[in-house]
């Protein structure tokens, strides 16, 4: 358990909550992860929704919903659990352990949600948000990259502009802020010295795509 909390940069106040979060119902029918899992599921959904809303202000609802679904899916949460070492820390009955319960996505997903619920109860929403994003940011950015590449807003913007005049748009980094694990880049796109749009993301490439998407929405080149 200590190794998991260290990876999450957590200093617990109520250690019993984390023991409960790592206890499978087969090991203890009264005190196990089920209630904390129920809470953690809601906490994770709110954290992810808030992150997407703030991080990608130019994203429509449909794309944010797709990204959220990817992050809060059972396979994703089970992957986060494995990366934290949760399988080795969980308590199972001998029967469930012999059935390889520590390898089942359902059990790992539930335990991960319970850990997030425990952090929320123990240390509050902001700490829970920081801990979850330590695990999920790479998946969020990868999902964003896939969605933007499928639409290719930079390619679309360049095609439109060069049909008017054969000059490529330029992208300029305006700022980058935040800790290394959650850095936000802000980029603006211009064309013929005219501001077209602005966007932000977890990398310069993501921010450029968001800026191009914003330019396509604003259509300031006319």
Protein Blocks (a to p, Z undefined) as FASTA:
>chain_A
ZZmmmmnopacfblmlmmmmmpcfklomkbccklmmmmmmmmmmmmmmmmmmmmmmmbcf
klmmmmmmmmmpmklmmmmmmmnommmmpccdfklmmnommmpmklmmmmmmmmmmmmmm
mnojklmmmmmmmmmmmmmmmmmmmmmmmnommlmmmmmmmmmoccdcddddfbdcdjfk
lcccdddddeehiafbdcddfbfklmmmmmmmmmmmnopmZZ
